[in-house]
Amino acid sequence: MALPYGRIGFDRNQKEQIVIVEVRSRSGYALVYGFPSESITPRKIQKVRDTATVYLLQTGKQTATVRFDVITVLFQGNAEPQLEHLEAAF
């Protein structure tokens, strides 16, 4: 979903809470900058939280329980991408 502060993803299968998912990826060549999870800075976390707040206010769900997950994807050549799901990452 695109919102004024950014774009966020949701896990709609959760019945008890809203799960907001940040997806970070890197290719093998970009590993000099660190793994995908290392690109999640305090500034990025705040941006995701601000975007989530706008969504919750716009949809009237500001009292919902929210969990922030991260999915990282590592692309290396022709190999299958490596995925990691970090629940309640921040």
TORDO-99837 format. One record per residue: x negated, y negated, z negated of N, C-alpha, C in turn; residue number from 1; residue in one letter. Coordinates in Angstrom, 3 decimals, decimal comma. Example, Ala and Ser with C-alpha at 12.3 -4.5 7.8 and 13.67 -1.06 7.14 Angstrom:
BEGIN
n_c1:n_c2:n_c3:ca_c1:ca_c2:ca_c3:c_c1:c_c2:c_c3:seq:type
-13,190:5,690:-7,800:-12,300:4,500:-7,800:-13,200:3,300:-7,800:1:a
-12,850:2,250:-7,080:-13,670:1,060:-7,140:-12,900:-0,030:-7,870:2:s
# end
This chain:
BEGIN
n_c1:n_c2:n_c3:ca_c1:ca_c2:ca_c3:c_c1:c_c2:c_c3:seq:type
-0,848:1,167:0,000:0,000:0,000:0,000:-0,895:-1,233:0,000:1:m
-0,612:-2,162:0,903:-1,372:-3,405:0,976:-0,677:-4,476:0,144:2:a
-1,439:-5,118:-0,722:-0,942:-6,186:-1,581:-1,887:-7,377:-1,468:3:l
-1,500:-8,531:-1,978:-2,345:-9,718:-1,823:-3,787:-9,540:-2,310:4:p
-4,001:-8,751:-3,357:-5,345:-8,595:-3,910:-6,119:-7,447:-3,295:5:y
-5,448:-6,584:-2,557:-6,140:-5,442:-1,967:-5,181:-4,330:-1,624:6:g
-5,754:-3,182:-1,363:-4,996:-2,008:-0,940:-5,204:-0,927:-1,994:7:r
-4,125:-0,263:-2,413:-4,250:0,810:-3,398:-3,490:2,035:-2,921:8:i
-3,924:3,194:-3,383:-3,263:4,444:-3,060:-2,578:4,996:-4,293:9:g
-1,562:5,814:-4,068:-0,777:6,360:-5,174:-0,668:7,862:-5,038:10:f
-0,605:8,542:-6,164:-0,296:9,959:-6,202:1,163:10,061:-6,590:11:d
2,013:10,292:-5,637:3,464:10,283:-5,871:3,983:11,580:-6,497:12:r
3,131:12,556:-6,702:3,572:13,823:-7,280:3,626:13,800:-8,800:13:n
3,116:12,768:-9,398:3,129:12,662:-10,852:4,498:12,140:-11,298:14:q
5,173:12,870:-12,167:6,511:12,472:-12,600:6,491:11,578:-13,843:15:k
5,517:11,766:-14,703:5,471:11,074:-15,975:4,767:9,724:-15,908:16:e
3,934:9,546:-14,889:3,140:8,328:-14,830:2,848:7,950:-13,382:17:q
2,404:6,726:-13,206:1,965:6,271:-11,897:0,457:6,448:-11,848:18:i
-0,020:7,121:-10,820:-1,449:7,340:-10,665:-1,920:6,501:-9,480:19:v
-2,824:5,587:-9,748:-3,392:4,734:-8,720:-4,768:5,290:-8,387:20:i
-5,011:5,491:-7,104:-6,218:6,180:-6,666:-7,097:5,238:-5,844:21:v
-8,342:5,115:-6,265:-9,356:4,382:-5,514:-10,213:5,407:-4,787:22:e
-10,364:5,267:-3,475:-11,158:6,202:-2,683:-12,438:5,498:-2,257:23:v
-13,571:6,129:-2,551:-14,882:5,576:-2,198:-15,627:6,623:-1,384:24:r
-16,318:6,198:-0,345:-17,029:7,163:0,497:-18,414:6,637:0,853:25:s
-19,261:7,569:1,239:-20,602:7,262:1,717:-20,965:8,305:2,766:26:r
-21,792:7,883:3,710:-22,370:8,849:4,640:-23,769:9,175:4,139:27:s
-24,346:10,216:4,652:-25,682:10,612:4,221:-26,691:9,493:4,353:28:g
-26,547:8,676:5,382:-27,497:7,580:5,604:-27,339:6,476:4,565:29:y
-26,169:6,318:4,024:-25,916:5,240:3,065:-26,275:5,627:1,638:30:a
-26,769:6,840:1,432:-27,098:7,279:0,076:-28,230:6,467:-0,541:31:l
-28,965:5,727:0,269:-29,989:4,850:-0,301:-29,347:3,816:-1,219:32:v
-28,041:3,574:-1,032:-27,309:2,627:-1,876:-26,637:3,321:-3,063:33:y
-26,796:4,633:-3,175:-26,211:5,375:-4,280:-25,040:6,242:-3,833:34:g
-24,567:7,060:-4,743:-23,431:7,924:-4,467:-22,148:7,103:-4,464:35:f
-21,082:7,625:-3,861:-19,828:6,856:-3,775:-19,338:6,347:-5,130:36:p
-19,451:7,158:-6,150:-18,950:6,743:-7,470:-19,736:5,567:-8,037:37:s
-20,974:5,402:-7,594:-21,796:4,292:-8,080:-21,383:2,950:-7,482:38:e
-20,517:2,979:-6,486:-20,059:1,723:-5,872:-18,881:1,109:-6,624:39:s
-18,458:1,757:-7,686:-17,334:1,240:-8,476:-17,904:0,353:-9,582:40:i
-17,890:-0,922:-9,321:-18,457:-1,910:-10,238:-17,368:-2,455:-11,163:41:t
-17,744:-3,124:-12,226:-16,734:-3,770:-13,073:-15,841:-4,729:-12,277:42:p
-16,423:-5,420:-11,304:-15,625:-6,328:-10,465:-14,589:-5,552:-9,644:43:r
-14,997:-4,402:-9,083:-14,070:-3,572:-8,305:-12,967:-3,027:-9,201:44:k
-13,315:-2,591:-10,390:-12,312:-2,085:-11,335:-11,285:-3,172:-11,633:45:i
-11,750:-4,387:-11,865:-10,826:-5,490:-12,158:-9,923:-5,778:-10,963:46:q
-10,462:-5,692:-9,757:-9,655:-5,930:-8,554:-8,555:-4,873:-8,421:47:k
-8,902:-3,619:-8,682:-7,904:-2,540:-8,618:-6,837:-2,759:-9,686:48:v
-7,250:-3,124:-10,884:-6,285:-3,379:-11,970:-5,367:-4,563:-11,627:49:r
-5,947:-5,628:-11,057:-5,129:-6,780:-10,659:-4,119:-6,400:-9,583:50:d
-4,563:-5,619:-8,619:-3,671:-5,169:-7,551:-2,555:-4,295:-8,115:51:t
-2,898:-3,418:-9,049:-1,895:-2,563:-9,685:-0,880:-3,397:-10,452:52:a
-1,344:-4,432:-11,132:-0,438:-5,302:-11,884:0,570:-5,964:-10,950:53:t
0,099:-6,453:-9,805:1,009:-7,061:-8,826:2,049:-6,038:-8,373:54:v
1,598:-4,822:-8,050:2,523:-3,768:-7,628:3,556:-3,481:-8,715:55:y
3,105:-3,307:-9,943:4,024:-2,976:-11,036:5,047:-4,087:-11,254:56:l
4,622:-5,325:-11,176:5,545:-6,451:-11,333:6,538:-6,530:-10,174:57:l
6,056:-6,319:-8,953:6,933:-6,388:-7,778:7,970:-5,275:-7,752:58:q
7,647:-4,140:-8,326:8,558:-2,996:-8,296:9,335:-2,819:-9,591:59:t
9,115:-3,714:-10,561:9,829:-3,618:-11,835:9,381:-2,446:-12,690:60:g
8,170:-1,977:-12,472:7,655:-0,811:-13,215:6,567:-1,193:-14,207:61:k
6,591:-2,427:-14,687:5,515:-2,902:-15,556:5,419:-2,157:-16,878:62:q
6,441:-1,391:-17,258:6,367:-0,623:-18,502:5,923:0,824:-18,266:63:t
5,644:1,169:-17,024:5,248:2,543:-16,695:3,858:2,852:-17,240:64:a
3,620:4,126:-17,499:2,297:4,597:-17,855:1,485:4,700:-16,568:65:t
0,278:4,146:-16,578:-0,550:4,113:-15,372:-1,878:4,804:-15,649:66:v
-2,312:5,603:-14,674:-3,628:6,237:-14,741:-4,395:5,836:-13,484:67:r
-5,673:5,528:-13,639:-6,527:5,139:-12,517:-7,503:6,272:-12,216:68:f
-7,372:6,875:-11,047:-8,257:7,952:-10,609:-9,178:7,437:-9,509:69:d
-10,266:8,153:-9,298:-11,177:7,864:-8,196:-11,398:9,156:-7,426:70:v
-11,342:9,077:-6,112:-11,720:10,193:-5,251:-12,927:9,738:-4,457:71:i
-14,006:10,510:-4,535:-15,197:10,180:-3,769:-15,350:11,180:-2,626:72:t
-15,841:10,676:-1,507:-16,062:11,498:-0,324:-17,487:11,247:0,146:73:v
-18,236:12,332:0,316:-19,609:12,235:0,787:-19,696:12,955:2,132:74:l
-20,031:12,191:3,166:-20,196:12,739:4,514:-21,681:12,941:4,775:75:f
-22,066:14,168:5,159:-23,461:14,454:5,473:-23,540:15,252:6,771:76:q
-23,859:14,551:7,841:-23,996:15,198:9,145:-22,727:15,912:9,565:77:g
-22,890:17,124:10,056:-21,746:17,914:10,527:-21,144:18,802:9,450:78:n
-21,663:18,728:8,243:-21,151:19,554:7,144:-19,773:19,059:6,712:79:a
-19,050:19,934:6,053:-17,751:19,550:5,497:-17,955:18,426:4,485:80:e
-17,079:17,438:4,470:-17,203:16,373:3,467:-17,099:16,950:2,057:81:p
-17,855:16,384:1,137:-17,787:16,795:-0,264:-16,854:15,834:-0,998:82:q
-15,839:16,383:-1,631:-14,853:15,583:-2,356:-15,004:15,778:-3,854:83:l
-14,785:14,709:-4,571:-14,767:14,792:-6,036:-13,600:13,945:-6,524:84:e
-12,793:14,526:-7,426:-11,642:13,810:-7,983:-11,935:13,540:-9,458:85:h
-12,023:12,252:-9,790:-12,285:11,843:-11,169:-10,987:11,295:-11,768:86:l
-10,347:12,090:-12,613:-9,100:11,665:-13,240:-9,383:10,693:-14,368:87:e
-8,507:9,710:-14,505:-8,626:8,692:-15,556:-10,041:8,107:-15,560:88:a
-10,508:7,707:-14,395:-11,878:7,229:-14,234:-12,112:5,893:-14,924:89:a
-11,070:5,080:-15,011:-11,192:3,796:-15,724:-9,841:3,329:-16,181:90:f
# end
